């Protein structure tokens, strides 16, 4: 299992280094197999990256796939040539100013220089997520929320955490409690309290004090046909959901531990799984046949379609392509 040192510290406010945490984990039976620095640890990683606003975007006269944009930095208007298909007037974007060094995800660092692209002057670069090292999305530029303040440092607006360290632990079958952050931090806290009783320890766990579980009629039902393998299955209906990219902090959290961000709905279910160990899945309510979820064990060779659209057949303990 891979855990983020920064995330671990957010649940447990004790001044322990990553090496000290690693030693404790090994001593309590969660053997540390590897400790690895993740992301860009360069001190100037965010220097020169600011929030800017695209005021106009017109077709480049000499290139079909390029646009000439006028970008407001808060202090001046810059002309920037951009090749992203989604750039448009009115967007708040990440601007790398002249002299900025970018540390792209999986690539070599490079410095932004004043240049001419197909004969048109370009004074900076409007960035995609992977170009600033917060994901691997290169399908278009990163569009920020409308409330972003022009001229603000991107690091502050996105609330980017400091460089992280990844701790890989070897989980044994008898330690399912340590398959999530809450289980791990409780174990570490118990160790510290036992060994250092004078140490002030506070666990920052999710607050459920004001959560009220209601069960209104939704029109949907759950039928459990195999109660030996599934004794309980719960669901909640959430309305007025807007599918969108997750905020930067959530994408950063998932990317650090090797999970590819998809959208806000899928990502938050993965986050809860990593935090609490509770598996979750979000369904499109409109696509549930007869408004019924059936939990059962299907016979071998039953055909089904996976989430990516691949057709499969169930096998004993595995599946094959159709």
C-alpha positions as CSV (number, residue, x, y, z in Angstrom):
1,X,0.0,0.0,0.0
2,X,1.2,3.5,-0.8
3,X,0.6,6.4,1.6
4,X,1.4,10.1,1.3
5,X,3.5,11.5,4.1
6,X,1.8,14.9,3.8
7,X,-1.7,13.4,4.0
8,X,-0.6,11.3,7.0
9,X,0.5,14.4,8.8
10,X,-2.8,16.2,8.1
11,X,-4.5,13.5,10.2
12,X,-1.9,13.4,12.9
13,X,-0.3,16.6,14.3
14,X,2.9,15.3,15.7
15,X,6.4,16.6,14.6
16,X,7.8,13.3,13.2
17,X,10.0,13.1,10.2
18,X,9.3,10.7,7.4
19,X,12.1,8.5,8.6
20,X,10.7,8.4,12.1
21,X,7.2,7.6,10.8
22,X,8.7,4.8,8.7
23,X,10.5,3.3,11.7
24,X,7.2,3.4,13.8
25,X,5.2,1.8,11.0
26,X,7.7,-1.1,10.7
27,X,7.8,-1.5,14.5
28,X,4.0,-1.8,14.7
29,X,3.9,-4.5,12.0
30,X,3.4,-2.4,8.8
31,X,6.8,-3.0,7.3
32,X,8.1,-0.1,5.2
33,X,9.3,-1.3,1.8
34,X,10.2,2.0,0.2
35,X,10.4,5.7,0.9
36,X,10.4,7.9,-2.2
37,X,10.2,11.6,-2.8
38,X,7.3,12.5,-5.1
39,X,6.8,15.4,-7.4
40,X,9.0,18.4,-7.9
41,X,11.0,19.3,-4.9
42,X,12.8,22.2,-6.6
43,X,12.5,25.4,-4.6
44,X,11.5,27.5,-7.6
45,X,8.8,25.1,-8.8
46,X,6.0,27.7,-8.5
47,X,7.9,30.9,-9.1
48,X,6.5,32.9,-12.0
49,X,3.2,31.1,-12.2
50,X,0.3,33.5,-11.8
51,X,-3.5,33.6,-12.3
52,X,-4.3,35.5,-15.6
53,X,-7.4,36.2,-17.6
54,X,-7.8,35.6,-21.3
55,X,-9.3,38.7,-22.8
56,X,-9.4,37.5,-26.4
57,X,-8.4,34.5,-28.5
58,X,-8.3,34.7,-32.3
59,X,-7.1,32.4,-35.0
60,X,-3.4,32.5,-35.8
61,X,-3.0,33.7,-39.4
62,X,-0.3,31.2,-40.2
63,X,-1.3,28.1,-38.3
64,X,-4.6,26.3,-38.1
65,X,-4.1,24.8,-34.6
66,X,-2.8,28.0,-32.9
67,X,-4.6,31.0,-31.5
68,X,-3.3,34.4,-30.6
69,X,-4.5,35.5,-27.2
70,X,-4.4,38.7,-25.2
71,X,-3.9,37.9,-21.6
72,X,-4.4,40.2,-18.5
73,X,-1.8,39.6,-15.8
74,X,-3.2,42.3,-13.4
75,X,-0.5,44.7,-14.3
76,X,-0.2,44.4,-18.1
77,X,-1.7,42.8,-21.2
78,X,0.5,40.2,-22.9
79,X,0.2,38.6,-26.3
80,X,0.6,34.8,-26.1
81,X,0.4,32.2,-28.8
82,X,-1.5,29.2,-27.5
83,X,-2.1,25.8,-29.1
84,X,-4.7,24.4,-26.7
85,X,-8.0,23.6,-28.3
86,X,-10.0,24.8,-25.3
87,X,-8.6,28.3,-24.9
88,X,-11.3,31.0,-24.9
89,X,-11.9,34.6,-23.9
90,X,-13.1,35.0,-20.3
91,X,-11.1,32.1,-18.9
92,X,-9.0,32.4,-15.7
93,X,-5.8,30.4,-16.5
94,X,-2.3,29.6,-15.3
95,X,0.3,31.8,-16.9
96,X,4.0,31.1,-16.9
97,X,5.7,34.4,-17.3
98,X,9.0,35.1,-19.1
99,X,11.9,33.6,-17.1
100,X,9.8,30.9,-15.4
101,X,11.1,27.4,-15.2
102,X,8.5,24.7,-15.6
103,X,8.8,21.2,-14.2
104,X,6.3,19.1,-16.2
105,X,5.0,15.8,-15.0
106,X,7.3,13.1,-16.4
107,X,9.4,15.6,-18.4
108,X,12.5,17.7,-18.3
109,X,12.5,21.2,-16.9
110,X,12.4,24.1,-19.4
111,X,12.5,27.9,-19.1
112,X,9.9,30.2,-20.7
113,X,11.4,32.7,-23.1
114,X,10.1,35.5,-25.3
115,X,9.7,34.0,-28.7
116,X,8.0,34.2,-32.1
117,X,5.7,31.4,-33.2
118,X,4.9,31.3,-36.9
119,X,5.7,34.9,-37.1
120,X,3.7,36.1,-34.1
121,X,5.2,37.3,-30.8
122,X,4.5,35.2,-27.7
123,X,5.3,36.6,-24.2
124,X,4.7,33.6,-21.9
125,X,2.8,30.4,-21.8
126,X,-0.7,29.4,-20.8
127,X,-0.3,26.0,-19.1
128,X,-1.9,22.6,-19.0
129,X,-2.1,20.7,-15.7
130,X,0.8,18.4,-16.6
131,X,3.0,21.3,-17.6
132,X,2.9,22.6,-14.0
133,X,3.3,19.1,-12.5
134,X,-0.1,18.6,-10.9
135,X,-1.4,15.8,-13.1
136,X,-0.9,14.2,-16.5
137,X,-3.8,15.9,-18.4
138,X,-2.5,17.5,-21.6
139,X,-5.8,17.7,-23.5
140,X,-6.0,21.4,-23.0
141,X,-5.1,24.3,-20.7
142,X,-6.0,24.2,-17.1
143,X,-9.1,26.5,-16.6
144,X,-9.4,27.9,-13.1
145,X,-12.5,28.8,-11.2
146,X,-14.1,32.2,-11.9
147,X,-13.3,33.4,-8.4
148,X,-9.5,33.3,-9.1
149,X,-7.9,36.7,-8.6
150,X,-5.9,37.9,-11.6
151,X,-2.3,38.4,-10.6
152,X,-2.5,36.0,-7.6
153,X,0.2,33.3,-7.2
154,X,-1.1,30.0,-8.6
155,X,0.4,28.1,-5.6
156,X,-1.7,30.1,-3.2
157,X,-4.9,30.0,-5.2
158,X,-4.7,26.2,-5.8
159,X,-3.6,25.6,-2.2
160,X,-0.8,23.3,-3.4
161,X,0.8,21.4,-0.6
162,X,4.6,21.2,-0.2
163,X,6.5,18.4,-2.0
164,X,5.5,15.0,-0.8
165,X,7.1,11.7,0.1
166,X,5.6,8.4,-0.7
167,X,5.8,5.6,1.9
168,X,5.2,2.0,0.6
169,X,4.1,-0.5,3.3
170,X,3.7,-4.2,2.9
171,X,0.2,-5.2,4.1
172,X,-0.4,-8.7,5.3
173,X,-3.9,-10.2,5.2
174,X,-4.4,-9.9,8.9
175,X,-4.0,-6.1,8.8
176,X,-7.0,-5.0,6.8
177,X,-7.4,-2.1,9.4
178,X,-4.3,-0.6,7.9
179,X,-5.7,-0.5,4.4
180,X,-6.7,3.2,4.9
181,X,-5.3,6.4,6.4
182,X,-7.6,6.4,9.4
183,X,-6.6,2.9,10.5
184,X,-2.9,3.8,10.1
185,X,-2.9,7.1,12.0
186,X,-4.8,5.5,14.9
187,X,-2.1,2.8,15.1
188,X,0.7,5.4,15.0
189,X,-1.1,7.5,17.6
190,X,-1.5,4.6,19.9
191,X,2.3,3.8,19.6
192,X,3.3,7.3,20.3
193,X,1.0,7.6,23.3
194,X,2.3,4.4,24.7
195,X,6.0,5.2,24.2
196,X,5.8,8.9,24.9
197,X,2.9,9.5,27.3
198,X,3.7,13.2,27.7
199,X,3.5,13.9,23.9
200,X,0.4,16.0,23.0
201,X,-1.4,14.1,20.2
202,X,-4.5,15.2,18.4
203,X,-6.1,13.1,15.6
204,X,-7.7,15.3,12.9
205,X,-10.4,12.9,11.7
206,X,-13.5,13.7,9.7
207,X,-16.2,15.4,11.8
208,X,-19.5,13.6,11.6
209,X,-21.1,15.2,14.7
210,X,-23.6,17.2,12.6
211,X,-24.3,14.5,10.1
212,X,-27.9,13.4,10.1
213,X,-28.8,10.2,8.3
214,X,-32.3,10.5,6.8
215,X,-34.1,7.8,4.8
216,X,-36.7,9.5,2.6
217,X,-38.4,7.5,-0.1
218,X,-36.3,7.7,-3.3
219,X,-38.1,5.3,-5.6
220,X,-35.0,3.1,-5.8
221,X,-34.5,-0.2,-4.1
222,X,-31.7,-2.6,-3.3
223,X,-32.2,-6.4,-3.4
224,X,-29.5,-8.6,-1.9
225,X,-29.9,-12.2,-3.3
226,X,-26.6,-13.5,-1.9
227,X,-26.8,-12.6,1.8
228,X,-23.9,-14.9,2.8
229,X,-21.4,-13.0,0.7
230,X,-23.1,-9.6,1.2
231,X,-24.9,-9.0,4.4
232,X,-25.5,-5.2,4.0
233,X,-25.5,-2.8,1.0
234,X,-26.4,0.9,1.5
235,X,-26.9,3.7,-0.9
236,X,-27.8,7.4,-1.0
237,X,-29.4,9.4,-3.7
238,X,-27.7,12.7,-4.5
239,X,-29.4,15.2,-6.8
240,X,-28.3,18.2,-8.8
241,X,-24.8,16.8,-9.3
242,X,-22.4,18.7,-11.7
243,X,-19.7,16.6,-13.2
244,X,-16.4,18.5,-13.4
245,X,-12.7,18.2,-12.8
246,X,-11.7,17.7,-9.2
247,X,-10.0,20.6,-7.3
248,X,-6.2,20.6,-7.5
249,X,-5.7,19.4,-4.0
250,X,-7.8,16.3,-4.6
251,X,-6.0,15.6,-8.0
252,X,-2.7,16.0,-6.2
253,X,-3.6,13.6,-3.4
254,X,-4.7,10.9,-5.8
255,X,-1.8,11.3,-8.2
256,X,0.7,11.1,-5.4
257,X,-0.5,7.6,-4.4
258,X,-0.8,6.4,-8.0
259,X,-4.5,6.9,-8.7
260,X,-5.4,8.7,-12.0
261,X,-7.9,11.5,-11.4
262,X,-11.1,11.3,-13.6
263,X,-13.7,13.7,-12.4
264,X,-15.0,15.1,-9.1
265,X,-17.5,12.2,-8.5
266,X,-15.1,9.3,-9.2
267,X,-12.3,11.0,-7.4
268,X,-14.1,11.7,-4.2
269,X,-15.2,8.0,-4.0
270,X,-11.6,7.0,-4.4
271,X,-10.6,9.5,-1.7
272,X,-13.1,8.2,0.8
273,X,-11.9,4.6,0.0
274,X,-8.3,5.6,0.8
275,X,-9.3,7.6,3.9
276,X,-11.7,5.2,5.5
277,X,-11.3,1.8,3.8
278,X,-14.9,1.9,2.8
279,X,-15.4,1.0,-0.9
280,X,-17.8,3.3,-2.8
281,X,-19.2,3.5,-6.3
282,X,-21.2,6.2,-7.9
283,X,-24.0,5.2,-10.3
284,X,-25.8,7.4,-12.8
285,X,-29.3,7.1,-11.3
286,X,-30.9,7.5,-14.7
287,X,-29.1,4.5,-16.0
288,X,-30.2,2.0,-13.3
289,X,-32.6,-0.4,-14.9
290,X,-36.0,-0.5,-13.2
291,X,-34.5,1.7,-10.4
292,X,-33.2,-1.5,-8.7
293,X,-29.7,-2.6,-7.7
294,X,-29.4,-6.3,-7.4
295,X,-26.6,-7.9,-5.4
296,X,-25.9,-11.5,-6.3
297,X,-23.4,-14.1,-7.4
298,X,-23.5,-14.8,-11.1
299,X,-22.7,-18.1,-12.8
300,X,-19.5,-18.7,-14.7
301,X,-19.3,-17.3,-18.3
302,X,-22.0,-14.6,-17.6
303,X,-21.3,-11.8,-20.0
304,X,-20.9,-8.2,-18.7
305,X,-19.5,-4.9,-19.7
306,X,-16.8,-3.1,-17.7
307,X,-16.8,0.7,-17.0
308,X,-14.5,1.3,-19.9
309,X,-16.9,-0.5,-22.3
310,X,-15.0,-3.7,-22.6
311,X,-17.1,-6.9,-22.9
312,X,-16.0,-9.7,-20.6
313,X,-17.2,-13.1,-19.3
314,X,-17.0,-14.1,-15.6
315,X,-14.6,-16.9,-14.8
316,X,-13.9,-18.6,-11.5
317,X,-12.0,-15.9,-9.7
318,X,-11.2,-14.0,-12.9
319,X,-12.6,-12.9,-16.2
320,X,-11.8,-13.3,-19.9
321,X,-12.4,-11.0,-22.9
322,X,-15.4,-12.0,-25.0
